[in-house]
Amino acid sequence: MKICEKFRIMRHLKSFSQEEMAEKLGLSVDSYANIERGKTDKIMSKRLKQISETFEMEFFDLGDRRNVICFSGNENQNIVSNVSHNLKNVPSELKTELEKAQLIIEAKNVEIAYLKEIIELMKLAQAN
């Protein structure tokens, strides 16, 4: 099942309209509809986190084996892209290992973000 199909199913299960989802995510209805139709090639990881939180589910439960998380080094440039067409000749065991590694990287990035937040809070507490 494609991730966009999961979005549509989860939205229906939560009894949200596309308009409500768009509002919750700070998007136009057309932008959200394009995500749900699979017409958006790249979705920022921040947006995926928002969607998973809206559906009250774990971030990692959104993906499937055809979706691989790609990172370009900068948190603002983290993107999720459907790259199955680039992995046609890669053995399935390697695809699975790649997906696991990408998930670990994402988890580490989330952990780093939380640690940075804690450091900032500690700095503020020390300043007061």
Residue pairs with C-beta under 8 A, 6 or more apart in sequence:
1 64
2 38
2 64
2 66
2 67
2 82
3 62
3 63
3 64
3 67
3 80
3 82
4 35
4 36
4 37
4 38
5 38
6 62
6 64
7 35
7 36
7 51
8 36
10 55
10 57
11 17
11 18
11 21
11 36
11 55
14 54
14 55
16 24
16 54
18 29
18 32
18 33
18 36
19 29
21 27
21 32
21 36
21 54
22 28
22 29
22 31
22 32
22 33
24 50
24 54
25 32
25 47
25 50
25 51
25 54
27 35
31 40
34 40
35 43
35 47
38 82
41 81
41 82
42 79
42 80
42 81
43 79
43 80
44 76
44 78
44 79
44 80
45 69
45 78
45 79
45 80
45 106
45 109
46 78
48 59
48 62
48 80
49 59
51 62
52 58
52 59
52 61
52 62
59 106
59 110
60 103
60 106
60 107
63 69
63 80
63 99
63 103
65 95
65 96
65 99
66 82
66 84
67 80
67 81
67 82
67 83
67 84
68 80
68 81
68 82
68 83
68 84
68 87
68 98
68 99
68 102
69 78
69 80
69 102
69 103
69 105
69 106
70 78
70 79
70 80
70 81
70 83
70 102
71 77
71 78
71 79
71 102
71 105
71 106
71 109
72 78
72 79
75 109
75 113
78 106
78 109
87 95
87 98
90 98
